[in-house]
């Protein structure tokens, strides 16, 4: 899916290439070496990334994220919908879920206001 989005972006706006996507991956792998808790802590060269197994052009295996059971997500909804939801419920498919916070977000500041409408 992300490969297709990247290709569509390149067709619309230009300036993207296989090497650009690989350089982004190279930078991300370099940053992971600074975090001892990262899933992958090995620095990878641009050549290693570009010459790895192609998964979905322009992404090679080393450009893809690994599948993990943990993750995070944000759901954005209009306040009119949000106030109809049970804030203690957790929606999800298989597995467990955890609700951290729920509330309106101010469009201009991106922050949660202190009072709700």
N, C-alpha and C positions, 0 to 999 in steps of 0.2 A: 504494500500500500504506500509506504513512504517513498519507495523508488519511483512509483508512478507520480506522486505529488511533486517530487523533485524534478522529474522530466517535464511535467506540465509547466512548472515554474520556469524552467529553462527555455521552453518554447515560447512562453508569453513574454518574458522579460530579458532573455539572453544572459550572457555572462556566466553561465554555469557549464561545467564539464565534468567528465569522469574524474579527472585529476583534482578538481576543486572539491568534490565530495570526498575523495581519498585524503586530501589535506585536512579537511575538517575531522575526519576519523583519526588521522595522525596526531592532531592537536589534542583530541579527546583522550587518546591513549597516553599521551605525554602527561596530561593532567592527572590521569589515574595513578601514575607512579608516585604522586604526592600524597595519596590517601592510602594508608596501610590497611584500611577496611574495605577498599574497593574490590570488586569481584575479580578484576584483572589489573595487575600492577606491572605488566611488562611493557616497556616502550617498544613501539613497532615503527619500522621505517616505512616511508612512502612506497618503496618498491614491494615490501612484504604485503602491504595492504592492497595495492593495485594488482598484484600477481596472485592473490589468493583465489579460492574457488568463487566463481560468479554465482550469486544467489538470484538476484533480479536486477538487471542493469538499471542504474549504475552502481549497485551495491554488491560488494564482495562479502564473503563471510565475516571478515574482520571489520567491516563497516556496520554490521548488524549487532544489535544488543542481544545479550543472552536471555533465555527464558528463565525467569525466576518466579517464585510463588509470591513474593512480596511486591508491593507496588503502591502507588498513590494516584489519586484522581481528584479532579475538581468538577463538580456539576454546577452549571450556571443556569439559573431559572429566574423568570420574572417574579416579583414579589407577590403578585396575585396567586401564582401557582405555589410559591414557597410557603405561604401561610396556610395552605390546605394540607401540607405534608405533616406527618408526625415526626417531630425532631428526634425522637428516640429510636426510630426504626432504621434499619440498615437494609438497603436494597442491594441485591447482587445475584449473581448466578451461582455457580458452585463455590464452595469454600466459605471462609469466614470473612467478615467485614468489620469495620470499626468506623464509627462516626466521630470526627474530631470537633467540628464546629459547623453550625448552620446559621445563616443569617443573611440579610440583604447587604449588597455592596453598592456604594455610591459610584455612579458612572464616571464622574469627573475625577475623583481622587483615587478610586480603586480600593477604598477603605470601608470598613463596616461603620455605619453611623452609630452614634450612641443611643438613639431612639429610633423605633420603627414607626412607619406611617400608620 
